[in-house]
Amino acid sequence: MNRKTSSIIALAMTLSTTTFALTLDEYMLVVKTKNKVFRAYEASLEASHSKFVAGDLTLSPVFTAGYSLATDMSQPSTLGTKREIQEYSLGIAKKFSTGTAVSLSAQTDQFKNETAAPSDQFSTGGLGISLTQSLWKDFFGHGTRLRQQRESLVNQFESLGIDLKLRATAFDAESAYWDYAFAQEDLKLKKENLDRAKKMEKWTSNRVSNGISDRADLMNVRALAALREVQFATAEDDLKTQEIRIREYLVLDETEKTPDVTADLVMARLDVAQLAKSNKDIVKIDLYLSSLEAQSKQMIASEIKDSLRPDLSLVGSYGTTAYNREYSEVTANIADTDKPKTFIGLNFSWMFDTDAKTSQLSAASKDALASQYIAERNLVLGRIAWKELLRKYELTKKNIVTLEKVAQFQRERAKAEQDKFNKGRTVTANVVTAETDAAEAEVSLLRAKSGLRKLEASSLLFIAL
């Protein structure tokens, strides 16, 4: 068991027995380990690779073996009224990537005839090699290379499509993490706001009882407290919703507690920055897939065109022969080359140019052309999507800097208004307004930071070419 596997098991066991705060890396490690969606996609990736390797099945050697027993009583015959033949054969055949097909064979036959010697029994046998080579279609493996290139592109298309699903699921899981982190922080913030509002309500109630403030001030503060209670209840509900999402990704059962998360909403990740500095052509994966699909269809069109071409094949064979009354003598001398048999020839084939043939060629080429047009457009859109992500990312970073200042100013304003109110130098409405503005500024800042982290996570959906 390696160190990585041990750490995964230890983390999963700790998660199932205790409640602790998960960092993003720990959270994603548990999700990818326990969530079967990731395992399903990983299995699909392996299956896609296996299908690609299996494409060369036609190049695998094939072994054959045979035995037959035949009886012939047909007439007329010069070898008697009944003839028995036993045949044994072995062979191995293989097609090479050069387009050459080679087969080796060994065969023996035993003949028994109801007639007078020496024709009453005899045996024959021989070893042979045969060769077939396409001189046009698959010359030096041209057709084989077309097939392999097409299967390679299909494998890239399938693998990247599955990888995109993996990335999209990881992005959704990470988004759930940041939403849960935001909901946790938002609940804490809403609780602090509610506590301050209740303190203000209690303090204002005492001032009304002492005749320092009027009842309108008290109603204003109570309205603020009621609003904060609603906001707190809404934050609790939102946290519950996000908790359900994160539990689904962590695959927790009912007896397991939901862990807290130690989300760093301040420290920027390097995903977007590293891609931006790579000086590579970066596009969105789902749009880039159409480019691989177009290349695959172009190869399919080339393969179809090649398969419909005329072909000229060279065929040849060489074999030894052995003959004797005794079967043992034949097997002993089966490799003798004193009486060989040879064959050499050419085979030509050509499919006539019918409407069906023309239509198949036209359909393949037009389908490839249509896919190419779509791919070219999608590549442009894929680059635009990356530029748009960078624009939003930079804008969000600037907004966070501004929102941090706004939140700080609003906190100081609310504190100053509270001090003035304690000294009787301002009205309750000003305090309530300042408190509300400060709370809204804090939430806006928190939401912007969470959104920035999700923008960084969305870089998973892009690829550098």
C-alpha positions in Angstrom: 0.0 0.0 0.0 1.6 3.3 -1.1 1.6 6.5 0.9 -1.1 8.2 -1.2 -3.5 5.3 -0.7 -2.8 5.2 3.0 -3.5 8.9 3.4 -6.8 8.6 1.5 -8.0 5.8 3.7 -6.9 7.6 6.9 -8.7 10.7 5.8 -11.8 8.9 4.9 -11.8 7.0 8.3 -11.3 10.3 10.1 -14.1 11.9 8.3 -16.5 9.0 9.2 -15.7 9.1 12.9 -15.1 12.7 13.8 -16.0 16.2 12.8 -13.2 18.5 11.7 -12.5 21.3 9.3 -11.6 20.3 5.7 -9.3 22.3 3.5 -10.2 22.4 -0.2 -7.5 19.8 -1.1 -8.7 17.4 1.6 -12.3 17.9 0.6 -11.6 17.2 -3.1 -9.4 14.2 -2.2 -12.3 12.7 -0.2 -14.9 13.5 -3.0 -12.8 11.9 -5.7 -12.2 8.8 -3.5 -15.7 8.2 -2.2 -17.9 9.6 -4.9 -18.7 6.9 -7.5 -19.3 9.4 -10.2 -15.6 10.1 -10.4 -14.8 6.4 -10.3 -17.3 5.8 -13.1 -15.7 8.4 -15.3 -12.2 7.0 -14.6 -13.5 3.6 -15.6 -14.9 5.1 -18.8 -11.5 6.6 -19.6 -9.8 3.2 -19.2 -12.5 1.6 -21.4 -11.9 4.3 -24.1 -8.1 3.5 -24.1 -8.8 -0.2 -24.2 -11.1 0.3 -27.2 -8.3 2.2 -29.0 -5.7 -0.5 -28.3 -8.3 -3.1 -29.5 -8.4 -1.4 -32.9 -5.3 -3.4 -33.9 -7.1 -6.6 -33.3 -7.0 -7.2 -37.0 -3.2 -7.3 -36.8 -3.1 -10.1 -34.2 -1.8 -13.5 -35.3 -4.4 -16.2 -35.7 -3.7 -19.9 -35.1 -5.7 -22.6 -36.7 -5.8 -26.4 -36.4 -8.0 -29.0 -38.0 -8.8 -32.7 -38.4 -11.2 -34.2 -40.9 -12.3 -37.8 -41.9 -13.9 -38.2 -45.2 -15.4 -41.3 -46.9 -16.1 -41.4 -50.6 -18.1 -44.1 -52.4 -19.0 -42.1 -55.4 -18.6 -43.7 -58.9 -16.9 -43.8 -61.3 -13.5 -44.0 -59.6 -10.1 -45.5 -60.6 -9.1 -46.0 -56.9 -11.7 -48.5 -55.9 -15.3 -48.6 -54.6 -14.6 -46.9 -51.3 -12.0 -44.3 -50.3 -11.2 -42.9 -46.8 -9.2 -39.7 -46.3 -7.8 -38.4 -42.9 -6.4 -34.9 -42.9 -4.5 -33.0 -40.2 -3.7 -29.3 -40.6 -2.0 -26.5 -38.7 -1.7 -22.9 -39.6 -0.9 -19.4 -38.4 -1.7 -16.2 -40.2 -0.9 -12.5 -39.5 -1.5 -9.2 -41.2 1.2 -6.6 -40.6 0.9 -2.9 -40.4 2.6 -2.7 -43.8 -0.5 -4.2 -45.3 1.2 -7.5 -45.9 -0.7 -10.7 -45.0 1.4 -13.8 -44.4 0.2 -17.3 -43.5 2.1 -20.5 -42.7 0.6 -23.9 -43.0 1.3 -27.6 -42.5 -0.9 -30.4 -43.8 -0.9 -34.2 -44.0 -3.4 -36.6 -45.6 -3.8 -40.4 -45.3 -5.7 -42.2 -48.1 -7.1 -45.7 -47.8 -8.8 -47.3 -50.9 -10.5 -50.6 -51.5 -8.3 -51.6 -54.4 -5.1 -53.5 -55.1 -1.6 -52.4 -53.9 0.2 -50.1 -54.2 -2.8 -47.8 -54.5 -4.7 -49.3 -51.5 -3.0 -46.8 -49.2 -0.7 -43.7 -49.4 0.0 -40.4 -47.6 0.8 -36.9 -48.7 1.9 -33.8 -46.9 3.6 -30.4 -47.1 4.6 -27.1 -45.6 3.5 -23.8 -47.1 3.8 -20.1 -46.9 1.5 -17.6 -48.7 1.7 -13.9 -49.0 -0.7 -11.2 -50.1 0.3 -7.6 -50.5 -1.9 -4.7 -51.6 -0.1 -2.5 -54.1 -2.6 0.3 -54.1 -5.1 0.6 -51.2 -2.9 -0.7 -48.4 0.5 -0.3 -50.0 3.1 0.0 -47.2 0.2 0.1 -44.7 -1.5 3.2 -46.1 -5.0 1.9 -45.3 -3.9 0.6 -41.9 -2.4 4.0 -41.0 -5.6 5.8 -42.0 -7.6 3.5 -39.7 -5.1 4.0 -36.8 -5.2 7.8 -37.2 -9.0 7.8 -37.3 -9.1 5.6 -34.2 -6.6 7.8 -32.4 -8.6 10.9 -33.1 -11.8 9.1 -31.9 -10.0 8.0 -28.8 -8.8 11.6 -28.1 -12.4 12.9 -28.7 -13.9 10.3 -26.3 -11.1 10.7 -23.7 -11.3 14.5 -23.6 -15.1 14.3 -23.5 -14.9 12.0 -20.5 -12.2 14.2 -19.0 -14.5 17.2 -19.4 -17.2 15.4 -17.5 -14.7 14.7 -14.7 -13.6 18.3 -14.7 -17.2 19.6 -14.7 -18.1 17.3 -11.8 -15.0 18.5 -9.9 -16.0 22.1 -10.7 -19.5 21.5 -9.3 -18.1 19.8 -6.2 -15.7 22.7 -5.6 -18.5 25.2 -6.2 -20.5 23.4 -3.6 -17.5 23.8 -1.2 -17.3 27.5 -1.8 -21.1 27.9 -1.5 -21.0 26.0 1.8 -18.1 28.1 3.0 -20.0 31.3 2.1 -23.1 30.0 3.8 -21.1 29.3 7.0 -19.5 32.7 7.0 -22.8 34.4 6.1 -24.6 32.7 9.0 -21.9 33.9 11.4 -22.2 37.4 10.0 -26.0 37.3 10.3 -25.8 36.1 13.8 -23.4 38.9 14.8 -25.8 41.4 13.1 -28.8 39.9 15.0 -26.9 40.1 18.3 -26.1 43.8 17.7 -29.7 44.5 16.8 -31.0 42.9 19.9 -28.5 44.8 22.0 -29.7 48.0 20.4 -33.3 47.0 21.0 -32.6 46.4 24.7 -30.6 49.6 25.1 -33.2 51.7 23.3 -36.0 50.1 25.3 -34.2 51.2 28.5 -33.9 54.7 27.1 -37.6 54.8 26.3 -38.4 53.7 29.8 -36.1 56.4 31.2 -37.8 59.0 28.9 -34.6 59.7 26.9 -35.9 58.2 23.6 -39.4 58.1 22.2 -41.4 55.1 21.2 -40.7 55.7 17.5 -37.0 55.0 18.1 -37.9 51.7 19.8 -40.1 50.6 16.9 -37.4 51.5 14.4 -34.8 49.4 16.3 -37.3 46.5 16.8 -38.0 46.5 13.0 -34.3 46.2 12.5 -34.1 43.3 14.9 -37.0 41.6 13.2 -35.4 42.1 9.8 -32.1 40.6 11.2 -34.1 37.6 12.6 -35.5 37.0 9.1 -32.1 37.3 7.6 -30.6 34.9 10.1 -33.4 32.4 9.5 -32.8 32.7 5.7 -29.0 32.2 6.2 -29.7 29.1 8.3 -31.9 27.7 5.5 -29.3 28.5 2.9 -26.6 26.8 5.0 -28.9 23.7 5.3 -29.3 23.7 1.5 -25.6 23.9 0.9 -25.0 21.3 3.5 -27.2 18.8 1.6 -25.1 19.5 -1.5 -21.8 19.0 0.2 -22.9 15.8 1.9 -23.9 14.4 -1.4 -20.4 15.0 -2.8 -18.8 13.6 0.3 -21.2 10.6 0.3 -22.0 10.8 4.0 -24.7 8.7 5.5 -27.3 9.8 8.1 -25.1 8.9 11.1 -22.1 11.0 9.9 -21.8 14.6 10.8 -21.1 17.3 8.2 -17.6 18.6 8.6 -16.8 22.3 8.7 -14.6 23.7 6.0 -11.6 26.0 6.4 -12.0 27.9 3.2 -9.5 30.5 2.4 -11.5 33.2 0.7 -8.5 35.6 0.6 -5.6 33.7 -0.8 -5.8 33.5 -4.6 -5.2 30.2 -6.3 -2.7 29.9 -9.2 -5.0 28.1 -11.8 -6.0 31.2 -13.8 -2.7 33.0 -13.4 -0.7 30.0 -14.5 -2.8 29.4 -17.6 -2.7 33.1 -18.4 1.1 33.2 -18.3 1.5 30.0 -20.3 1.5 31.9 -23.6 -0.5 29.1 -25.1 -3.8 29.0 -27.1 -6.4 28.4 -24.4 -10.0 27.4 -25.3 -13.0 26.0 -23.5 -12.9 22.3 -23.7 -16.5 21.7 -24.7 -16.0 24.0 -27.7 -12.6 22.5 -28.6 -14.2 19.0 -28.7 -15.8 20.0 -32.0 -12.3 20.4 -33.5 -11.4 16.8 -32.6 -14.7 15.7 -34.0 -14.1 17.5 -37.3 -10.6 15.9 -37.6 -12.2 12.5 -36.9 -14.8 13.0 -39.6 -12.1 14.1 -42.1 -10.2 10.9 -41.4 -13.4 8.9 -41.8 -14.0 10.6 -45.2 -10.4 9.7 -46.2 -10.8 6.2 -45.1 -14.1 5.8 -47.0 -12.5 7.2 -50.1 -9.5 4.9 -49.8 -11.8 1.8 -49.3 -13.6 2.6 -52.6 -10.5 2.9 -54.7 -9.5 0.2 -57.2 -7.0 -2.2 -55.8 -4.2 -4.4 -57.2 -2.9 -7.2 -55.0 0.2 -9.3 -55.4 -0.4 -12.9 -54.2 2.2 -15.7 -54.0 2.8 -19.0 -52.3 5.5 -21.6 -51.9 5.1 -25.1 -50.5 6.9 -28.4 -50.0 5.4 -31.7 -51.0 5.9 -35.2 -49.6 4.5 -38.6 -50.8 4.9 -42.1 -49.5 2.9 -45.3 -48.8 3.8 -44.9 -45.1 2.4 -42.0 -43.1 5.5 -41.9 -40.9 7.8 -41.4 -43.9 5.7 -38.4 -45.1 5.9 -36.7 -41.7 9.7 -37.3 -41.6 10.2 -35.8 -45.1 7.6 -33.1 -45.0 10.1 -30.3 -45.2 12.1 -31.6 -48.2 12.3 -29.0 -50.9 13.2 -31.3 -53.9 9.6 -31.2 -55.2 8.1 -27.8 -54.4 5.1 -26.1 -55.7 4.9 -22.3 -56.3 2.3 -19.8 -57.3 2.4 -16.1 -58.1 -0.3 -13.8 -59.4 -2.0 -10.4 -59.5 -5.6 -9.7 -58.5 -7.4 -6.5 -59.6 -10.7 -5.2 -58.1 -12.7 -2.1 -58.9 -16.2 -1.0 -57.8 -18.1 0.6 -60.6 -19.0 4.3 -60.1 -22.7 3.9 -59.2 -24.9 6.5 -57.6 -24.6 4.7 -54.3 -20.8 4.9 -54.4 -20.8 8.6 -55.4 -23.4 9.4 -52.7 -21.3 7.7 -50.0 -18.2 9.7 -51.0 -20.2 12.9 -51.2 -21.9 12.3 -47.8 -18.6 11.7 -46.0 -16.9 14.7 -47.5 -19.8 17.1 -46.9 -20.2 15.8 -43.3 -16.5 16.5 -42.7 -16.8 20.0 -44.3 -19.8 20.9 -42.1 -17.9 19.7 -39.0 -14.9 21.8 -40.0 -17.0 24.9 -40.3 -18.5 24.3 -36.9 -15.1 23.6 -35.3 -13.6 26.8 -36.7 -16.5 28.8 -35.2 -16.3 27.0 -31.9 -12.6 27.6 -31.6 -13.2 31.3 -31.9 -15.9 31.1 -29.3 -13.6 29.0 -27.1 -10.9 31.7 -27.1 -13.5 34.4 -26.5 -14.8 32.4 -23.4 -11.3 32.4 -22.0 -10.9 36.1 -22.5 -14.2 36.6 -20.9 -13.2 34.6 -17.9 -10.0 36.6 -17.5 -12.0 39.9 -17.8 -14.5 38.8 -15.1 -11.7 37.5 -13.0 -9.8 40.8 -13.1 -13.0 42.8 -12.6 -14.0 40.7 -9.6 -10.5 41.2 -8.0 -10.9 45.0 -8.4 -14.4 44.9 -7.0 -13.2 43.0 -4.0 -10.6 45.7 -3.3 -13.3 48.3 -3.6 -15.8 46.3 -1.5 -13.2 45.8 1.2 -12.9 49.6 1.5 -16.7 50.0 1.4 -17.1 47.4 4.1 -14.5 49.0 6.3 -16.0 52.5 5.8 -19.5 51.1 6.6 -18.3 49.4 9.7 -16.6 52.6 10.9 -19.7 54.6 10.0 -22.0 52.2 11.9 -19.7 52.3 14.9 -19.5 56.1 14.8 -23.3 56.4 14.5 -23.7 54.0 17.5 -21.3 56.2 19.5 -23.2 59.4 18.5 -26.5 57.6 19.4 -25.1 56.7 22.8 -24.3 60.4 23.4 -27.7 61.5 22.1 -26.3 63.3 19.1 -28.1 61.4 16.3 -31.5 59.8 15.6 -32.2 56.1 15.7 -32.9 56.0 11.9 -29.3 57.0 11.2 -28.0 54.2 13.4 -30.4 51.6 11.7 -29.4 52.8 8.2 -25.7 52.6 9.1 -26.1 49.1 10.6 -28.0 47.9 7.5 -25.5 49.4 5.1 -22.6 47.8 7.0 -24.3 44.4 7.0 -25.0 44.6 3.3 -21.4 45.6 2.5 -20.1 42.7 4.5 -22.3 40.2 2.6 -21.4 41.7 -0.7 -17.7 41.4 0.1 -18.1 37.8 1.2 -20.2 36.9 -1.9 -17.6 38.5 -4.2 -14.7 36.6 -2.6 -16.6 33.3 -2.9 -17.4 34.2 -6.5 -13.7 34.8 -7.2 -12.8 31.4 -5.9 -15.5 29.8 -8.2 -14.1 31.7 -11.1 -10.7 30.3 -10.4 -12.2 26.8 -10.2 -13.9 27.3 -13.6 -10.5 27.3 -15.2 -10.8 23.5 -15.0 -13.1 23.7 -18.0 -10.4 25.2 -20.2 -7.4 23.6 -21.9 -4.1 24.9 -23.3 -3.5 23.7 -26.8 
